[in-house]
Structures are given as C-alpha cells and as structure tokens.
Amino acid sequence: MITREEWIDIRPEIMLGKPVIKGTRIPVELIIRKLGEGATMGDLIEGYPNLSQEAIQAALIYAADLIGNEKVIYLKTGTSD
C-alpha cells in the first residue's frame, strides 16, 4: 500500500513548506492541478522524469485525505431564505 509518509515531504526549507514529492521540488498541488486539467499519469511522468506512478498516486491519496478530514462550518448570515 502506498503511504503518504513514504512519498510526501513537508519541510519549511523546501518550497516554503508546501507538500512535495520526496526527493524533488514537485508540489503535490502541481500534480493534482495537472491531472484536473486533463493530463494523464503518463504525461506527468514524461514531463517530470523524477515522478513515478506511485508518487502520483501518493499525491492523490494525500489530497483525498485532506478533503476527507476537512470540516465545514456553516454560519447563519442573518438573511432569510
């Protein structure tokens, strides 16, 4: 199983603390954004030779974990519906 700890690095001295793929300066955000724009895993690996399929999957798992643990608080605004 792919784990975040194995592939994702978060340190203030690398990309100002943004999550990156370990051993690179490739931000998780870039991977998710490129996939969202229609790039394939193959496109990413071709464009960023330091990436692997496992690293891309780890980025997706990391993003899913963030969203899965997100808490949304709805505030009443005072307007009536």
LOLOVEX-594422 format. One line per 10 residues: number of its first residue (from 1); their letters; for each residue x, y, z of N, C-alpha, C. Coordinates in Angstrom, 2 decimals, padded with zeros to 5 digits. Layout:
N
NUM) a) X,Y,Z,X,Y,Z,X,Y,Z  ...
//
This chain:
81
1) mitreewidi) 000.84,-001.19,000.00,000.00,000.00,000.00,000.88,001.25,000.00  000.48,002.21,-000.77,001.21,003.48,-000.86,000.83,004.34,000.33  001.82,004.88,001.00,001.55,005.75,002.15,002.09,007.15,001.91  001.43,008.09,002.51,001.83,009.50,002.40,003.24,009.69,002.93  003.54,009.07,004.07,004.84,009.26,004.70,005.99,008.79,003.81  005.72,007.79,003.00,006.73,007.23,002.12,007.07,008.16,000.96  006.09,008.95,000.51,006.26,009.72,-000.73,006.17,011.23,-000.58  005.50,011.73,000.45,005.25,013.16,000.58,006.14,013.76,001.65  006.75,014.89,001.32,007.65,015.58,002.24,007.12,016.99,002.48  007.08,017.38,003.74,006.64,018.73,004.09,007.68,019.31,005.04
11) rpeimlgkpv) 008.50,020.22,004.51,009.52,020.88,005.32,009.60,022.35,004.93  009.71,023.23,005.92,009.73,024.68,005.62,010.82,025.10,004.63  011.94,024.38,004.63,013.04,024.79,003.74,012.86,024.32,002.30  011.83,023.54,002.03,011.56,023.09,000.66,010.22,023.66,000.22  010.25,024.48,-000.80,009.04,025.09,-001.38,008.16,025.75,-000.31  008.82,026.40,000.65,008.13,027.13,001.73,007.16,026.25,002.51  007.47,024.95,002.60,006.65,024.05,003.39,005.48,023.43,002.66  005.35,023.73,001.37,004.27,023.07,000.60,004.60,021.58,000.49  003.58,020.73,000.49,003.85,019.30,000.33,004.42,019.02,-001.06  005.51,018.28,-001.09,006.17,017.90,-002.35,006.42,016.40,-002.35
21) ikgtripvel) 006.73,015.89,-003.54,007.16,014.50,-003.65,008.58,014.43,-003.10  008.82,013.48,-002.18,010.14,013.35,-001.55,011.24,013.29,-002.58  012.33,013.99,-002.29,013.49,013.99,-003.17,013.35,014.91,-004.37  012.23,015.65,-004.45,012.02,016.57,-005.57,011.52,017.91,-005.04  011.32,018.82,-005.93,010.66,020.09,-005.61,009.33,020.16,-006.37  008.74,019.00,-006.61,007.48,018.92,-007.34,006.34,018.93,-006.33  005.58,020.04,-006.28,004.50,020.13,-005.31,003.33,019.20,-005.63  002.73,018.68,-004.57,001.52,017.86,-004.72,000.46,018.67,-005.48  000.36,019.96,-005.16,-000.62,020.83,-005.83,-000.47,020.79,-007.34  000.76,020.82,-007.83,001.00,020.80,-009.27,000.48,019.50,-009.88
31) iirklgegat) 000.72,018.40,-009.22,000.27,017.11,-009.74,-001.26,017.06,-009.81  -001.91,017.48,-008.73,-003.38,017.45,-008.70,-003.95,018.40,-009.75  -003.36,019.58,-009.86,-003.85,020.56,-010.83,-003.70,020.05,-012.27  -002.54,019.49,-012.57,-002.31,018.98,-013.93,-003.28,017.84,-014.27  -003.51,016.95,-013.31,-004.47,015.87,-013.55,-005.87,016.45,-013.76  -006.22,017.45,-012.97,-007.51,018.11,-013.11,-007.68,018.81,-014.45  -006.57,019.25,-015.02,-006.61,019.92,-016.33,-006.61,018.92,-017.48  -006.56,017.63,-017.16,-006.66,016.61,-018.20,-005.38,015.85,-018.51  -004.28,016.19,-017.83,-003.05,015.44,-018.06,-003.23,014.01,-017.55  -002.52,013.09,-018.16,-002.54,011.70,-017.70,-001.31,011.45,-016.84
41) mgdliegypn) -001.30,010.32,-016.16,-000.10,009.96,-015.40,001.10,009.87,-016.33  000.88,009.32,-017.49,001.97,009.22,-018.48,002.51,010.58,-018.87  001.60,011.56,-019.05,002.03,012.92,-019.39,002.92,013.49,-018.29  002.49,013.28,-017.04,003.26,013.81,-015.91,004.63,013.15,-015.80  004.66,011.84,-015.97,005.93,011.12,-015.87,006.86,011.53,-017.01  006.30,011.78,-018.18,007.10,012.23,-019.32,007.64,013.64,-019.08  006.80,014.51,-018.52,007.21,015.89,-018.29,008.07,016.08,-017.06  007.95,015.18,-016.11,008.70,015.25,-014.85,009.32,013.87,-014.60  010.48,013.61,-015.18,011.08,012.27,-015.10,011.34,011.77,-013.67  011.38,012.67,-012.68,011.58,012.25,-011.30,010.31,011.66,-010.68
51) lsqeaiqaal) 009.19,011.78,-011.37,007.92,011.24,-010.86,007.76,009.78,-011.24  007.01,009.08,-010.43,006.63,007.70,-010.73,005.12,007.59,-010.55  004.57,006.51,-011.02,003.14,006.28,-010.84,002.81,006.25,-009.35  003.66,005.63,-008.55,003.43,005.56,-007.10,003.45,006.94,-006.46  004.34,007.81,-006.91,004.40,009.17,-006.37,003.13,009.94,-006.70  002.64,009.77,-007.91,001.39,010.45,-008.32,000.22,009.91,-007.51  000.17,008.60,-007.33,-000.89,008.02,-006.50,-000.81,008.53,-005.07  000.39,008.67,-004.53,000.55,009.19,-003.17,000.04,010.62,-003.09  000.27,011.42,-004.13,-000.23,012.79,-004.16,-001.76,012.80,-004.14  -002.37,011.90,-004.89,-003.83,011.80,-004.90,-004.37,011.36,-003.53
61) iyaadligne) -003.70,010.40,-002.91,-004.11,009.94,-001.58,-003.98,011.08,-000.57  -002.89,011.82,-000.66,-002.68,012.95,000.24,-003.82,013.97,000.09  -004.14,014.31,-001.14,-005.22,015.28,-001.40,-006.56,014.75,-000.90  -006.82,013.48,-001.13,-008.08,012.88,-000.67,-008.15,012.88,000.86  -007.03,012.61,001.52,-007.00,012.64,002.99,-007.31,014.04,003.51  -006.75,015.06,002.85,-007.03,016.44,003.27,-008.52,016.76,003.14  -009.09,016.40,002.01,-010.51,016.68,001.79,-011.37,015.84,002.73  -010.96,014.59,002.93,-011.72,013.70,003.79,-011.76,014.14,005.24  -010.73,014.86,005.66,-010.67,015.33,007.05,-011.10,016.78,007.20  -011.51,017.39,006.10,-011.92,018.80,006.13,-013.23,018.94,006.90
71) kviylktgts) -013.29,019.95,007.71,-014.52,020.26,008.45,-015.10,021.55,007.88  -016.37,021.51,007.55,-017.06,022.68,007.01,-018.02,023.18,008.08  -017.90,024.45,008.38,-018.77,025.06,009.37,-019.65,026.07,008.66  -020.95,025.87,008.72,-021.89,026.78,008.09,-022.32,027.82,009.11  -022.22,029.07,008.73,-022.62,030.16,009.60,-023.89,030.78,009.08  -024.80,031.05,009.97,-026.02,031.73,009.58,-025.68,033.18,009.31  -026.11,033.69,008.17,-025.73,035.05,007.78,-026.74,036.11,008.18  -027.86,035.69,008.68,-028.87,036.68,009.04,-029.88,036.95,007.95  -029.66,036.41,006.77,-030.64,036.57,005.70,-031.60,035.40,005.75  -032.84,035.68,005.42,-033.83,034.60,005.42,-033.97,034.03,004.03
81) d) -034.19,032.73,003.97,-034.35,032.04,002.68,-035.78,031.72,002.42
//
